[in-house]
Amino acid sequence: MGIEQLSMYGYASKAEVLADARRYWNPDKTSFWQDEGVPLVIGERSGYRLTDVDGHEVIDVHLNGGTYNLGHRNPELVDTLTRAAQYLDIGNHHFPTPGRAALARRLVEATPGADKAVFGSSGAEAVDVALKSARYATGRRKVVSVMKAYHGHTGLAVATGDSRFSQLFRSDNPAEFVQVPFNDLDAMASALAGEDIAAVIMETVPATYGFPLPEPGYLAGVKQVCQTTGTLYIADEVQTGLGRTGELWGVYAEGVTPDILVTGKGLSGGLYPISAALLGTAAGGWLEQDGFAHMATFGGAELGCAVAVKVLEITQRSDTRENVRRRIGQFAAGLADLRAELPHALTGIRQKGLVIGLEFGATGAKPVMAELYRQGVWAIFSTLDPAVLQFKPGLLLTERETDKILARLRDAVRKVAAAHV
């Protein structure tokens, strides 16, 4: 497929693609990956395997943040999209449709505390909807997030994130967007004490920050402070939801029923963009008052709804849940063995289900990422903590595939560690 994909767009070589990408698309990002030893231009993809247009094959445990939880081009999802495309298209966002109604119902019924679903085409767009809805419900403007947060790059979402992303576009506004350290309940309580905060927004496990795990009782403590101060709790489950922690939504296992929950990425099946903000009764009140207050031409596209309904079905199957349980245990055991063998290289393991961050001490994660790519596994370093390698195994991985991933990881860590003695 590499040659066919190149010729489809009129290219004769990978070098020509890279030249145009530098010139017309994103020069910094294109050069960055070449410099880091990950010269990937994705060609054929299937299941959890990616093949570069030059033929190099890797097992994907990056999954584009969980977009490919169920694999690349999952056959059931491809079939669903293909059948839907025989009589559907994006649709018209003003009108009810069977797909939107069905998906909204299934999401609300699967999410305790939710009452309405508002659809977008990206997680960041759904975060913007969540923040606007919290402001509506509370009559307040301020928002609290955690330091080194990441909730996307749209107008309100980017203001909640790390300054690396907000300052470049003059979107940082400390008067309205306040940040506190993660796992510091006292700092959170202090920020909310003035009872002028519309919402607290947090990922259940902050992904771009390197998957630091919430301390026992922390998220439940934040929810309690929110209730006391009239602040809404927004759970960003764009990367941690849809079964990745072993539960459909990870936040409930932390003893929290959020006022708003945001989902995206994997909801699309990697085939058609769709996201959702799942609003509690108060946050969704504007839908009764003025249903035209938020509009998105591609939000809840009918083709995306068809795929997302099937994604939920597959994710909630008993055999899928059992497979996730088995893979969680397999990775936990394999990583513990590797940590015992190379404790000075692999200095820590952050695991919540199939949400995994691997800490590397003196070398950081980047050389491990590059060597792992050469060994045939693609995982990405954490943007805001480059000591941590993000590991996001798929929900449908087999035991054999998992053994291969662990074996290649062991070889990569051994090689990097030996080169840095």
N, C-alpha and C positions, 0 to 999 in steps of 0.2 A: 504493500500500500504506500510505502514511502515514495517510490517513483511516481505512482499514480497521483498522489496528493500534490507533489511538486508540479507535475505537468498540468494538473487541473487549473492551476493559477499561472501557468506560463513560465515556471522556473525550471532550469536545467540542473540546479545543484542546491545543496543546503547553504553554501556560501552566498549565493544570490539572495536567498531568503534573509539571512543574517544582515547582509548589506542594506537591504530595503528596510528591515526592522530598525536598524540603527538610524537610518536617514529619515524615515517617515513615521515610525511608530513610537518607540521609546528607547532613545540611545543609551541612557544610563542603565536601565534594567537589562537591556540586551547585552551590553558589555560586562555588566556585573556577573552574570551567570557564566559567561565565557571565562572570565578571570578567576572565578571560584571553582572551576573544574567541573561544571555541570553544563555542558554545551548542548542542552536538550532542545530539539525542535520536534515536537510530538507528531508522529505519523499514525500508524495503526494503534488502536487501543481496544482492549477487550477484557472483561472481568477486572482483575486487579493488575493487569499487565499493560505497560506502555512500551512502544517501540519507537525509537528515534528514526527520523527519515533516513539516517545512515545505517540503520539496522541494529543499534545497541538496544537491548531489551532490559527493562527493569520492572520489579514488583513495586506497585505504588502504595506507599503508606503515608503519603502526604494527603492524597485524596482531595486536593484543593479545599482544605479546611473541612472536609466531611461531605463535600458535594457528591462524591462517588461512594458513599457508604455501602451501596448495594452493587458497586462495581461499575466499570465503564461499559456503556451500551448493554446494560442488563437486558437479556432477551425478552423477559416479560414486559419491561417498560418500553422497549422498542416496539414490541407488538401493540401495546396499548396506544402509543403515540401514532403509529402507522394507521391503526384502525380509526382512531379519532380524526386523523387528518383527511379521511375519506369523506367526512361530512362536516367537520368543524374547522374554524380558524381561530384567530385571537378573540373574535367576538366584539361586542360593543359594551364598554364598561358601564354604561348607564342602566342596562337592563338585567333583570334576574335571568339566570340560566340554570338548567339542571346540574351542570358541573359545579358552578359556584355554590349553589345551595347544598349539594351533597358534600363537597369538601368542607364548607363552613361547619356543617352539622357534625361531621366526623371529627374535626379538630376540636370543636367545643366540647363534644361528648368525651373526648380523650383527655381533656385538660381541666381538672377541678378548679373552680373559681371563674372560669371563662364563661362569657355570655354571648359575645359576638366575635366574628372574624373579619378583619379588614385585610385585603390582599395587596401585595406589591410585587415588584419584579426582582428585588434584591433585599438582602437582610438589612442593609443600611436604610433603604426606603421604609421598611417596616419599623425600624427603630425610630425614624422621624415620626411616623404615625403614632407610635407608642408615647413619645415625648409630648407631641401635640395633644394627645388624648389625656395625658396626666395633667397638663396645664389647664385643659378644659375642666376636668373634674374637680381640681383643687382651687382654681382661680389664682394660682401662683405661677411664677416664671422660673425660679431657680431649680437647677438639677445637680445632683451629686453623683459622681462616678469615682472609680478608684484610680490611683496613679498608675500609669502605664496601661491604661485601659485601651481597648479597641472595640469600636462599635460600628465601624464603617466610615465612609468618606462623604456622605451627603451633608446637607446644610446643618442640621441640628446634630446628627450623629458624630460628625467630625469634631464638633466642639466638646464632646464628652471624652475624647480620646487623648492620647499622648501628644505633647506639644510638638513632637516631630511632624505630626500630620496637621495639627490645627494652626500653628504659627505661620507656616509657609504661605497659607492662603488667607491670613489675617482673620481666622475664624476662632481664635482663642478669646474668650470673654470671661475673665475670672469673676466678674460681678454677677453673672448668671450661671456659670458652669464651674462648680467647685469640685476639687478632687481631694481625696483622703487616702491614706495608705491602706492597702488590702490587709485583711485580718486584724485591723485595729478598731475594735468596737467602740472604744472610748472616743477616738477621733470621729467616728461616724455619729455617735450620739451628740458630740459637741457641734458638728456641722448642722444637725437637724434641730438643735435646741431652740432656735429662734422661731420654729414653726412657720417658716416661710419657704420651705422646699417643696416643690411639686412632686419630684420623683427621685428615687435612688435607682440607678441602673447598673447592673453588674452581670457579667458572665458568671455562670455557676462555677466554672473553672476558667480563669482568664487565659485564653489561648495564645495570643500574640505576646503576652507577658511571659510565656514559657510554662504554662500550666502549674502555677503555684496552687496547692490544694487548700481549700478553706479549712481552717481549724475547726474541730468539733464544736458545734453550737454557734459558730460565727454568723452564718447566714440566717439562722433562726433568730439570733439576737438582733441582727439588722432589721428583720421583718418586724420584730416586737417594737423597736424604736420607731419604725415607720408608722405602725398602728397608733402609737402613743402621740405622735406629732402630726397626724393627719397627712402623712406623706405616702405616695403610692410606691410600691416595690415593683420594678420592672426586671424580669428575668430574661436576659439575653441568652437564648439557647440555640442560636444559629449554628454554633460549632459543637456544643455539648449535647444537643438534643437528638431526637429520633433514634434512640436506642444505644447511643455510644457509651453511656455510663452503665448500661445494663438495664436501665429503665427508659421508658419513652422520653420522659423529661427528667433530667438529673436533679433539678431543684427540689422536687418533692421528697426525695430521699434525704434531703437536708432539713426536713421539717418545715418547709416553707410552701405556702400556697400564695403565689404571686398575684398582684392585682392586674398585671399585664405580662404576657409571655410572648416573646418574639422567636419565630422560627424562619428558616430559609435554607440556603445551600442544598442539603440533602433532600429537601422536600421536592426539589426539581428533578430528582433522579439523574442529574447531570445532563438532562435532555431538553428541558424547557424551563426557562427562568420563572420562578414563583416563590413568594415569601408571604408571611402572614404575621400580623399583630393580633393576638388573641386577648380581647379586652374584657375585663370584669364589668359588672353592671354600671358602676359609677363612671369608669373610663369610657364606656361605650354609649353614654347618654347622648352624645352629640348626633349619633346615628338616628335617634328618635326625633331630635330637634331640627337637624338640617343634614339630610343625607348627601347633599351636594358639597358639604364643607371640605371634603378631601376627595380628589379625583385622580385617577392614574389610568391612562389609556391602556397600558399593558398590565395593570394590576389584576390578577385573577384571570389571565388569558385562558380561554376555554381549553386550549390544548394543554396548558400547564396544569389546569385542574384535573384533567383526565389522568395525567401522569401522577400527580400528587396523591390522588385517591388510591392508586395502585401502590405507590410507595408506602403509604400508611398500612395498607393491607399486608404487604410483604414484611414490613418491619414488625408488625404486631403478631405475626404467626408464631405459634408455639415452637416450631422447629427453628425459626430464626432466633428467638429468644434463648433457646437452649444452645444453639451454636455460639451465640455471643458469650453465654456463661462459660462454655468450654474454652473458648479462645482467651477470655480474660484470665482463666487459670493457667493456661498454657504459656501465655506471655509473662505472667507474674513469676512462674517457676523458672522459665528460661532467663529472664532478666536478673532474677536473684542469683542464679548460677554465675552469670557473667559478672555481676557486681562482686561476688565472692572471689572470682578469679583475678579481676583487675580493679581492685578498689581505688587505686590511685588514678586510674583513667576514668572509669565510670564512677563518679563521686556521689551520685544520687539518682533515685528513681522516683518520679512523681506519677502515680498511677491511680486513676479513677475509672475503672472499667477499661474501655478501649480508648480512653483519653490518657496519653502517656507522654511525659516529658523526661528525657534522659539528660542528666547533668554531667558535663565534662569539665574537669578542673583546669589544669594548666593549658591544655590545647584549645579549649572551647569546642563548640559543636561543628564549626565550619570544616575543619580537615576531616572529621569523621563523616560528615555529609558527603564530601567529595569522594572519599575512599569508598563509602558505601554505594555511591552511584556507580563507581567503577566495578564494584562487586555485583551489581545488579539489583539494587534496592534504592528507591527514591524516597527520601525523607528530607524535611526542610528544617533549618535552624530557626529559632524564635527571633523575630525581628527586634523585639525590645529586650531580649535577654539572650545574646548570641552564645552563651555558655550552654544553652539547652537545645537539644534536638527534639523536634516535635515528631512523635510517633502516633499515627492515627490509623490503626489497622481497620480493615473493612469488616462489616458485620457478617459477611458470607464467606470469609476466608476458610479454607479447609485446614485440617491438621497438618497435612503435608506442606501446604504453602507456608504455614506458620513456622514449621521446622526450617524451611529454606530461609525465611527471613531472619530467624534467630541465628542460624549458622553463618549467614553472610554478615550479619551484624557483629558476631564474635570475631570473624576474620578481619573485618574492617577496624574494629577497636584494637585488636592485637597489633595490627600493622601500624596504626597511628601511634599507639603507645610505644612500640619499639623504636619508631623514628624520632621520638621526643624524649628518650631516656637521657 
